[in-house]
Amino acid sequence: MSSNTYVPYGAYWSTPFSKWQGSLSHLHAMTLAAHVAKQELRKRVIEPSIFDHAIMGYSVPQHRAFYGLPWLTGMIGLEHVTGQTISQACATSARCVANASLEINAGYATASLLVALDRCSNGPHLYYPDPTGSGGTGAHEDWVMDNFSFDPHAKGAMLDTGENVAKKFGITTAEQHEVVLRRYEQYTDALANDKAFQKRYMTLPFDVPDARFKKTIKTIDGDEGIFASTAEGLAKLKPVKEGGTITFGGQTHPADGNAAMIVANKEKAREMSADPKVEIQVIGFGQARADKGMMPYAPVLATKQALQHTGLTMKDITAVKSHNPFAVNDIAFAREMGIDWKTMNNYGSSLIYGHPQGPTGMRTMIELIEELVIRGGGYGLFQGCAAGDGAMAVILKVNDSLQS
């Protein structure tokens, strides 16, 4: 696949991910993301004038979110910039990268700021008027909780999709807990040497502002809400669903946070790069939809499409990162693609550090880039499922002339 889309090295960032109802729960997701973006762009000495496009990705509505991307860029100081507002559940970040790449490859843009944001905490309660309803009453929903628990097409909860795939592949609770222990071990690698890996893309400690962004009310040292997984602790857990296999330890947890990435043409990417010798190219994408109620299997299909489009095979892939809401995801993927699940998700994954939905994939792709840089280059694959039994896959390439 021919692509003129690049990621400037170091031109990306993520906040720590904070547990549900934790330290970021009082902050409007859009205003927090704008606050962080202004600081991070200033830190990198990237001038607002370089951008001619932007995308905002989110999945949980915030107050005044109707104004979407233009409001976000206005708060950042990019009042000349417009673009798309994208909401595709857990595939939001991958879709942001895909859409920006299409804009740049078509010549409609040269440099795009992608900001993915969400706050699962304090989700809105929505009421939909219906004058024909009983007594004139309408329908209502808790945006976060009700959509976690029911897919109107598949007629089941998110958890049911995990159990369906576990049944299809004969995946046991014990196997899932093995994955959890490995993923926790990989996450702790990112905490070594005073969080050296995470500090490659995350400003730590992180100052948490008050709701008016007038003062700092606390400081957090990193991700909030991480459970220290042990074999003994996991063995005590029972499946959430009677007759099922998935425990609370074998699935991710809701979180709050945001992440961002710049994509640009080759010339502007080199101009913004923290190290112009490091070249990060967006190679290709895949998208797919699994059978009804089989969401964790969809990344297999999306990955196969991405590999077909790029002419690559799994043997060409140096590093794999996944959005894994369930440990089941990684087991099914590894079996189908003929790889060892132990080698996936070095330095962390959403199974451990949580899932704010929109920005989860963005942070994971950032970590994929940094792993490839450490390894001296190569092809990287990000894949992840999304509500509605869909999935997306993104293939990146870091040039192979790097020094680790």
C-alpha positions as CSV (number, residue, x, y, z in Angstrom):
1,M,0.0,0.0,0.0
2,S,1.3,3.4,-0.9
3,S,1.0,5.9,1.9
4,N,2.3,9.4,2.5
5,T,1.1,9.5,6.1
6,Y,3.6,9.6,8.9
7,V,3.7,10.1,12.7
8,P,6.3,12.6,13.9
9,Y,8.4,10.8,16.5
10,G,7.4,12.0,20.0
11,A,4.4,14.0,18.6
12,Y,1.9,12.1,20.7
13,W,0.9,11.8,24.4
14,S,-1.5,10.3,26.8
15,T,-2.7,11.1,30.3
16,P,-2.6,8.4,32.9
17,F,-5.8,6.4,32.8
18,S,-7.8,6.9,36.0
19,K,-10.2,4.4,37.5
20,W,-13.9,4.8,37.3
21,Q,-15.1,7.6,39.7
22,G,-11.4,8.3,40.4
23,S,-9.2,11.4,40.1
24,L,-10.4,12.6,36.7
25,S,-14.1,11.9,37.2
26,H,-15.0,15.5,37.9
27,L,-13.5,16.9,34.7
28,H,-15.3,17.5,31.4
29,A,-13.5,15.1,29.0
30,M,-13.3,17.7,26.2
31,T,-12.0,20.6,28.3
32,L,-9.5,18.3,30.0
33,A,-8.2,17.0,26.6
34,A,-7.8,20.6,25.4
35,H,-6.0,21.6,28.6
36,V,-3.6,18.7,28.1
37,A,-3.1,19.3,24.4
38,K,-2.1,22.9,24.9
39,Q,0.5,21.9,27.4
40,E,1.9,19.1,25.3
41,L,2.1,21.1,22.1
42,R,3.9,23.9,24.0
43,K,6.3,21.3,25.5
44,R,7.2,20.1,22.1
45,V,7.4,23.6,20.6
46,I,4.8,22.7,17.9
47,E,3.2,25.9,16.5
48,P,-0.6,25.8,16.0
49,S,-0.2,27.2,12.5
50,I,1.3,24.0,11.2
51,F,-2.1,22.2,11.4
52,D,-4.7,22.3,8.7
53,H,-6.9,19.5,9.9
54,A,-7.9,17.8,13.2
55,I,-10.2,15.0,14.4
56,M,-11.8,14.5,17.7
57,G,-12.8,11.0,18.8
58,Y,-15.1,10.1,21.7
59,S,-17.8,7.7,22.7
60,V,-19.5,9.1,25.8
61,P,-21.4,12.4,25.3
62,Q,-20.3,15.4,27.3
63,H,-22.1,18.7,27.9
64,R,-22.1,20.8,24.8
65,A,-20.4,18.0,22.8
66,F,-22.8,18.9,19.9
67,Y,-20.1,21.5,18.9
68,G,-17.5,18.7,18.7
69,L,-14.2,19.2,17.0
70,P,-14.5,23.0,16.3
71,W,-15.0,23.6,20.1
72,L,-12.1,21.4,21.0
73,T,-9.7,23.0,18.5
74,G,-10.9,26.4,19.6
75,M,-10.0,25.6,23.2
76,I,-6.6,24.4,22.1
77,G,-5.9,27.6,20.2
78,L,-6.4,26.1,16.7
79,E,-9.3,28.4,15.7
80,H,-8.4,28.1,12.0
81,V,-8.7,24.3,12.1
82,T,-11.7,22.1,11.4
83,G,-12.3,18.4,10.6
84,Q,-14.3,15.4,11.8
85,T,-15.8,14.3,15.1
86,I,-15.8,10.5,15.2
87,S,-17.5,8.1,17.6
88,Q,-16.9,4.4,16.9
89,A,-16.8,3.0,20.4
90,C,-13.6,1.1,21.1
91,A,-12.4,1.5,17.5
92,T,-12.6,5.3,17.7
93,S,-8.8,5.9,17.8
94,A,-8.0,3.5,14.9
95,R,-10.8,5.2,12.9
96,C,-9.3,8.6,13.6
97,V,-5.9,7.5,12.3
98,A,-7.5,6.0,9.2
99,N,-9.6,9.0,8.4
100,A,-6.6,11.4,8.8
101,S,-4.5,9.2,6.6
102,L,-7.2,9.3,3.9
103,E,-7.3,13.1,4.1
104,I,-3.5,13.4,3.8
105,N,-3.1,10.9,1.1
106,A,-5.8,12.6,-0.9
107,G,-4.0,15.9,-0.6
108,Y,-6.8,17.6,1.5
109,A,-4.6,18.0,4.5
110,T,-0.9,18.1,5.4
111,A,-0.9,17.9,9.2
112,S,-3.7,16.6,11.5
113,L,-4.0,16.6,15.2
114,L,-6.0,13.6,16.5
115,V,-7.4,13.9,20.0
116,A,-9.2,10.9,21.5
117,L,-11.0,11.5,24.8
118,D,-13.6,10.0,27.1
119,R,-15.0,9.9,30.6
120,C,-16.8,6.7,31.5
121,S,-17.4,8.1,35.0
122,N,-20.6,10.1,35.6
123,G,-22.1,9.1,32.2
124,P,-25.1,11.0,31.1
125,H,-28.7,9.9,31.6
126,L,-30.6,10.6,28.4
127,Y,-34.3,10.9,27.8
128,Y,-35.9,10.5,24.3
129,P,-39.3,12.2,24.1
130,D,-42.1,10.1,22.4
131,P,-45.5,11.7,22.3
132,T,-47.0,8.4,21.1
133,G,-45.6,6.5,24.2
134,S,-47.8,5.3,27.0
135,G,-49.0,8.4,28.8
136,G,-46.7,10.5,26.5
137,T,-43.6,9.1,28.1
138,G,-40.4,8.5,26.1
139,A,-37.5,6.1,26.3
140,H,-34.4,6.7,28.5
141,E,-31.0,5.2,29.0
142,D,-27.9,5.6,31.1
143,W,-25.4,6.0,28.3
144,V,-22.5,4.0,29.8
145,M,-24.2,1.4,32.0
146,D,-27.1,0.5,29.7
147,N,-24.9,0.1,26.6
148,F,-22.3,-2.0,28.5
149,S,-25.2,-4.4,29.4
150,F,-27.2,-4.6,26.1
151,D,-26.4,-4.6,22.4
152,P,-29.8,-3.9,20.6
153,H,-28.8,-6.0,17.6
154,A,-27.1,-9.0,19.2
155,K,-29.5,-8.8,22.2
156,G,-26.8,-9.4,24.8
157,A,-24.2,-7.8,27.0
158,M,-20.5,-7.2,26.2
159,L,-19.7,-10.0,28.6
160,D,-21.8,-12.4,26.6
161,T,-19.6,-11.8,23.5
162,G,-16.6,-12.8,25.5
163,E,-18.3,-15.9,26.7
164,N,-19.4,-16.8,23.2
165,V,-15.8,-16.7,21.9
166,A,-14.6,-18.6,25.0
167,K,-17.1,-21.3,24.1
168,K,-16.2,-21.3,20.4
169,F,-12.5,-21.8,21.2
170,G,-12.8,-23.9,24.4
171,I,-11.0,-21.2,26.5
172,T,-11.0,-22.0,30.2
173,T,-10.9,-19.6,33.2
174,A,-7.4,-20.9,34.0
175,E,-6.1,-20.0,30.5
176,Q,-7.6,-16.6,30.8
177,H,-5.9,-16.0,34.2
178,E,-2.6,-17.1,32.7
179,V,-3.0,-14.3,30.2
180,V,-3.8,-11.8,33.0
181,L,-0.7,-12.7,34.9
182,R,1.5,-12.2,31.8
183,R,-0.2,-8.9,30.9
184,Y,0.3,-7.6,34.5
185,E,4.0,-8.6,34.3
186,Q,4.3,-6.8,31.0
187,Y,2.7,-3.7,32.5
188,T,5.1,-3.7,35.4
189,D,8.0,-3.6,32.8
190,A,6.7,-0.2,31.8
191,L,7.0,0.9,35.5
192,A,10.7,0.0,35.8
193,N,13.3,2.7,36.4
194,D,10.7,5.2,37.7
195,K,8.2,4.5,34.9
196,A,10.9,5.1,32.2
197,F,8.8,3.6,29.4
198,Q,5.6,5.5,30.2
199,K,7.5,8.8,30.5
200,R,8.5,8.4,26.8
201,Y,5.0,9.6,26.0
202,M,3.3,10.6,29.3
203,T,3.9,13.6,31.5
204,L,4.4,12.3,35.0
205,P,3.6,13.2,37.7
206,F,0.3,14.4,36.3
207,D,-1.3,17.5,37.8
208,V,-5.1,17.2,38.2
209,P,-6.9,20.5,37.8
210,D,-10.1,21.6,39.4
211,A,-13.3,21.7,37.3
212,R,-12.6,25.3,36.4
213,F,-9.0,24.7,35.5
214,K,-7.9,27.4,37.9
215,K,-5.7,25.4,40.2
216,T,-4.2,21.9,40.8
217,I,-6.1,19.9,43.3
218,K,-4.0,16.8,43.4
219,T,-1.1,15.1,41.6
220,I,-1.2,11.4,40.5
221,D,2.0,9.5,39.8
222,G,0.5,7.3,37.0
223,D,-2.4,5.1,36.1
224,E,-5.0,4.8,38.8
225,G,-7.0,1.7,39.7
226,I,-4.5,-1.0,38.7
227,F,-5.0,-4.4,40.4
228,A,-1.9,-6.3,41.4
229,S,-2.7,-9.6,39.9
230,T,-1.4,-12.8,41.5
231,A,-2.1,-16.5,40.8
232,E,-3.5,-16.9,44.3
233,G,-5.8,-13.9,44.0
234,L,-7.1,-14.8,40.6
235,A,-7.8,-18.4,41.6
236,K,-10.3,-17.1,44.2
237,L,-12.4,-15.4,41.6
238,K,-15.6,-16.9,40.3
239,P,-17.0,-16.3,36.8
240,V,-19.3,-13.2,36.6
241,K,-21.9,-15.1,34.7
242,E,-23.3,-18.4,36.1
243,G,-21.9,-21.2,34.0
244,G,-19.4,-18.9,32.3
245,T,-15.6,-18.6,32.3
246,I,-14.8,-14.9,32.5
247,T,-14.1,-13.4,36.0
248,F,-13.7,-9.8,36.9
249,G,-9.9,-10.5,36.8
250,G,-10.2,-11.6,33.2
251,Q,-11.7,-8.4,31.9
252,T,-10.8,-4.7,31.8
253,H,-12.3,-1.9,33.8
254,P,-13.9,1.4,32.8
255,A,-11.6,4.4,33.1
256,D,-11.2,8.1,32.2
257,G,-8.5,9.8,30.2
258,N,-7.3,11.1,26.9
259,A,-4.6,10.6,24.3
260,A,-3.5,12.4,21.1
261,M,-1.3,11.8,18.1
262,I,-0.2,14.0,15.1
263,V,-0.2,12.5,11.6
264,A,1.2,14.4,8.7
265,N,2.8,14.1,5.3
266,K,6.5,13.2,5.2
267,E,7.8,16.7,5.1
268,K,5.8,18.1,8.0
269,A,6.3,14.9,10.0
270,R,10.1,15.4,9.8
271,E,9.7,19.1,10.8
272,M,7.8,18.2,14.0
273,S,9.8,15.1,14.9
274,A,11.7,15.0,18.1
275,D,14.3,12.9,16.1
276,P,14.1,13.3,12.3
277,K,16.1,10.1,11.9
278,V,13.1,8.1,13.3
279,E,10.6,7.6,10.5
280,I,7.1,6.3,11.5
281,Q,4.9,5.5,8.5
282,V,1.2,4.5,8.6
283,I,1.2,1.5,6.3
284,G,-2.4,0.3,6.2
285,F,-5.7,-0.6,7.8
286,G,-8.3,-3.3,8.1
287,Q,-11.9,-3.3,9.3
288,A,-14.3,-6.2,9.8
289,R,-17.4,-7.4,11.6
290,A,-17.7,-10.8,13.2
291,D,-20.9,-12.8,13.4
292,K,-23.5,-11.5,15.8
293,G,-22.4,-11.7,19.4
294,M,-18.8,-12.6,18.6
295,M,-17.1,-9.3,19.2
296,P,-13.7,-10.6,20.5
297,Y,-13.2,-12.5,17.3
298,A,-13.6,-9.5,15.0
299,P,-9.9,-8.4,15.4
300,V,-8.8,-11.6,13.6
301,L,-10.8,-10.7,10.6
302,A,-9.7,-7.0,10.6
303,T,-6.1,-8.1,10.9
304,K,-6.4,-10.5,8.0
305,Q,-7.8,-7.7,5.9
306,A,-5.0,-5.3,6.9
307,L,-2.3,-7.9,6.1
308,Q,-3.9,-8.6,2.7
309,H,-4.1,-4.9,1.8
310,T,-0.4,-4.4,2.7
311,G,1.0,-7.6,1.3
312,L,2.4,-8.6,4.7
313,T,2.1,-11.7,6.8
314,M,2.3,-12.2,10.5
315,K,5.9,-13.3,10.1
316,D,6.7,-9.7,9.0
317,I,5.2,-8.2,12.1
318,T,7.7,-7.3,14.8
319,A,5.3,-6.3,17.6
320,V,1.6,-6.8,18.2
321,K,-0.6,-4.7,20.6
322,S,-4.3,-5.3,21.2
323,H,-7.2,-3.6,22.8
324,N,-8.2,-6.6,24.9
325,P,-11.3,-6.0,27.0
326,F,-11.2,-9.7,27.8
327,A,-8.2,-12.1,28.1
328,V,-10.3,-14.2,25.7
329,N,-9.4,-11.7,22.9
330,D,-5.7,-12.4,23.0
331,I,-6.1,-16.2,23.2
332,A,-8.5,-16.4,20.2
333,F,-6.3,-14.0,18.2
334,A,-3.1,-15.9,18.9
335,R,-4.6,-19.2,18.0
336,E,-6.1,-18.0,14.7
337,M,-3.0,-16.1,13.6
338,G,-0.5,-18.7,14.7
339,I,1.5,-16.6,17.2
340,D,2.4,-16.9,20.9
341,W,0.1,-14.7,23.0
342,K,2.9,-14.3,25.5
343,T,4.8,-12.1,23.0
344,M,1.9,-9.7,22.5
345,N,1.3,-6.4,24.4
346,N,4.7,-5.7,25.8
347,Y,4.7,-2.8,28.2
348,G,0.9,-2.8,28.8
349,S,-2.6,-3.2,27.5
350,S,-6.1,-2.1,28.3
351,L,-6.8,-5.4,30.1
352,I,-4.5,-4.0,32.9
353,Y,-4.6,-0.2,32.7
354,G,-8.2,0.2,31.9
355,H,-10.5,1.3,29.1
356,P,-11.7,4.9,28.7
357,Q,-13.0,3.7,25.3
358,G,-12.2,6.5,22.8
359,P,-8.5,7.0,23.7
360,T,-7.7,3.4,24.6
361,G,-6.5,2.5,21.1
362,M,-4.6,5.8,20.8
363,R,-2.5,5.1,23.9
364,T,-1.9,1.5,22.7
365,M,-0.7,2.6,19.3
366,I,1.7,5.1,21.0
367,E,3.1,2.3,23.1
368,L,3.4,0.2,19.9
369,I,5.5,2.9,18.3
370,E,7.8,3.2,21.3
371,E,8.3,-0.5,21.5
372,L,9.3,-0.6,17.9
373,V,11.8,2.3,18.5
374,I,13.3,0.4,21.4
375,R,13.6,-2.7,19.3
376,G,15.3,-0.9,16.4
377,G,12.4,-0.7,14.0
378,G,10.0,-3.0,12.1
379,Y,6.3,-3.4,11.5
380,G,3.8,-3.0,14.2
381,L,0.2,-4.2,14.4
382,F,-2.5,-2.7,16.5
383,Q,-5.9,-4.5,16.6
384,G,-9.0,-4.1,18.7
385,C,-12.6,-5.0,18.8
386,A,-15.5,-2.6,19.2
387,A,-19.2,-2.6,20.2
388,G,-21.4,-4.0,17.5
389,D,-19.1,-7.0,16.8
390,G,-16.7,-4.8,14.8
391,A,-12.9,-4.3,14.8
392,M,-10.1,-2.3,13.2
393,A,-6.5,-3.0,12.7
394,V,-3.6,-0.6,12.0
395,I,-0.2,-1.4,10.6
396,L,2.7,1.0,11.3
397,K,6.3,0.8,10.2
398,V,9.3,2.3,12.1
399,N,12.4,2.5,10.0
400,D,14.9,-0.2,10.7
401,S,18.0,2.0,11.0
402,L,17.4,3.0,14.6
403,Q,19.6,2.5,17.6
404,S,17.8,1.0,20.6
